[in-house]
Amino acid sequence: MDKNFISLFDYLGKPAGPELGKRVSEYAISKKTPYSIRPISNPKYQGNVMLYPREFLDEFFRLEIEPDLDEILYKEENINN
């Protein structure tokens, strides 16, 4: 796997949650961005996570800067705890 592919968790330093994950996935599909999948198993999450090129995530978050982005992350963090 290319070391430049990274999960949202690794990129953000905290769980992204399903809402933000869906937005990133939809944007990746629209841009025909390559991705990879990594299986995860820990006490808080078990399943697959999507990995994207770091440059793609840089672009997404540069374009996606919205006042509610922190609010979405906060809600997801509280739901997951």
C-alpha positions as CSV (number, residue, x, y, z in Angstrom):
1,M,0.0,0.0,0.0
2,D,1.2,3.5,-0.9
3,K,2.4,5.3,2.3
4,N,0.7,8.5,0.9
5,F,-2.7,6.9,1.5
6,I,-4.2,7.8,4.8
7,S,-7.4,7.3,6.8
8,L,-9.6,10.2,7.9
9,F,-8.8,9.2,11.5
10,D,-5.0,9.5,10.9
11,Y,-5.5,12.7,8.9
12,L,-7.7,14.5,11.5
13,G,-6.2,12.9,14.6
14,K,-9.7,11.8,15.8
15,P,-12.7,9.8,14.5
16,A,-14.4,11.5,11.5
17,G,-17.7,9.7,12.0
18,P,-20.1,8.5,9.3
19,E,-21.5,11.9,8.1
20,L,-18.1,13.3,7.3
21,G,-16.9,9.9,6.0
22,K,-19.8,9.9,3.6
23,R,-19.1,13.4,2.3
24,V,-15.4,12.5,1.7
25,S,-16.4,9.3,-0.1
26,E,-18.9,11.0,-2.3
27,Y,-16.3,13.7,-3.2
28,A,-13.7,11.0,-3.9
29,I,-16.2,9.2,-6.3
30,S,-17.0,12.4,-8.1
31,K,-13.3,13.1,-8.6
32,K,-12.5,9.4,-9.5
33,T,-9.9,9.4,-6.7
34,P,-8.1,6.1,-6.1
35,Y,-8.6,4.7,-2.7
36,S,-7.6,1.7,-0.6
37,I,-9.2,-0.2,2.3
38,R,-7.7,-1.2,5.6
39,P,-9.4,-3.5,8.1
40,I,-9.6,-2.2,11.6
41,S,-10.3,-4.0,14.9
42,N,-10.1,-2.2,18.2
43,P,-12.5,-1.7,21.2
44,K,-14.2,1.3,19.6
45,Y,-14.5,0.2,15.9
46,Q,-14.4,-3.0,13.9
47,G,-14.7,-2.9,10.1
48,N,-13.0,-1.4,7.1
49,V,-11.8,2.1,6.7
50,M,-11.2,4.0,3.5
51,L,-7.7,5.3,2.8
52,Y,-7.3,8.3,0.4
53,P,-4.2,10.1,-1.0
54,R,-3.1,12.8,1.4
55,E,-3.2,15.3,-1.4
56,F,-6.9,14.5,-2.0
57,L,-7.7,15.0,1.7
58,D,-5.8,18.3,1.7
59,E,-7.9,19.4,-1.3
60,F,-11.2,18.2,0.3
61,F,-10.6,20.0,3.5
62,R,-9.3,23.2,1.8
63,L,-12.6,23.3,-0.2
64,E,-14.8,22.0,2.6
65,I,-13.9,24.5,5.2
66,E,-17.3,25.3,6.6
67,P,-18.4,26.8,9.9
68,D,-20.2,23.6,10.7
69,L,-17.3,21.2,10.1
70,D,-16.2,21.4,13.8
71,E,-19.8,21.0,14.8
72,I,-20.1,17.8,12.8
73,L,-16.9,16.4,14.3
74,Y,-18.1,17.4,17.8
75,K,-21.5,15.6,17.3
76,E,-19.9,12.5,15.9
77,E,-17.4,12.4,18.7
78,N,-20.2,12.6,21.3
79,I,-22.2,9.9,19.5
80,N,-19.2,7.6,19.4
81,N,-18.4,8.0,23.1
